[in-house]
């Protein structure tokens, strides 16, 4: 409630002389803001309900007082996660999903028109899958889809939406309430969003092959040589400390003839962190690296997409994304092996739960999507 206190203080500080010119009493905004915060908080409590032990909570109403202060970066990650629910699991997020998820799904269907051949499903890996919607949609199309995620916030959120929620539009959230800049109308920040937009239990086929794995992408998958029929990366490859290592891993774990579909910008997540390794390549340089590993780029184009964008705002960020399809040759060279592992973030151990999200373990990790960047 720190921001509520700040807003209330600032409006009071200008005095009645200036407040009398306003269309509505500022206290109406405060009342709406408090109610929206309570609504979001109730939703967040539902997410962590089955993980109370992780957060040093004995049970409902029995929170243990811990002498710690929540870092501002974790507050930002929490707010970004709420917005991700709108992107992945609301009807209002469909337009954004159609910008980036739909081209990937359509491309994979084009390359694998029969997702199940001779009893074997086409195996698709989605690293950096966030709250899991792309993985879910691929599983609904018949693919054996596995998501991989490193962010503790995303893992908790995806576990909740995929394994706990039992009906469509079960929750209403208001994730844009913390921004009162660039609004056309007074109520724009308070726009409600119903999630999920679908009933996951009835939509996904009973015989689907759908799983999630928690952990750092390279660490989890580097030993799975020639395993995956396809890899779909969406707003992901720029999350690497060393993007060349990502490409190496993707190449090695794809089967000969396997397909890599990528959609996203190159907004390197560690570029401004002085204590982190960050290899920042242009698309020209990255394209050269992809070819050097042995990939054949079958198609490439620039497509525009937003990312967790507010519907009505005076400022909108539109990304010019690289959308490409690359094929690993059917007679590939011997998998490349790094002589020395490049420094990378702390790694979480992978856990799997077929048919749902991974059950995260204590420890956490860096957020895949930094709100200041995407």
PyMOL commands that set and color helices and strands:
alter all, ss='L'
color gray80, all
select helices_A, chain A and resi 2-13+15-19+26-55+72-89+91-111+133-140+152-163+188-190+200-203+217-221+237-239+243-253+283-293
alter helices_A, ss='H'
color red, helices_A
select strands_A, chain A and resi 116-117+120-121+123-127+144-149+171-173+193-195+209-214+228-234+254-264+296-305+319-327
alter strands_A, ss='S'
color yellow, strands_A
deselect
rebuild
show_as cartoon
